[in-house]
Amino acid sequence: MRPEQFKAWRRSLGLKQKEAAEYLGLKKRMIQYYEKGKRDGRPVEIPKSVRLACFALKQGVADYNGERILAFEAEPALSEKK
């Protein structure tokens, strides 16, 4: 996910930076770094866990309690699809 994609994700949900930070369990400053793509002049990569959380929020999943999601039980495992 590139910085401009991250910013577009946040805006598509109508979230302010502070709100996005709260949903993702981050500090507002990290949201700013991800949107700029830099921190102190160095490139910042958006971690996979944050990218996955962005996807979940976009799909309407705001929290997960560890139980299986019934909609995915019938799907074959990724290794079986190959």
Secondary structure, 3 states (H helix, E strand, C coil): CCHHHHHHHHHHCCCCHHHHHHHHCCCHHHHHHHHHCEECCEECCCCHHHHHHHHHHHCCCCCCCCCCCHHHHCCCCHHHHC
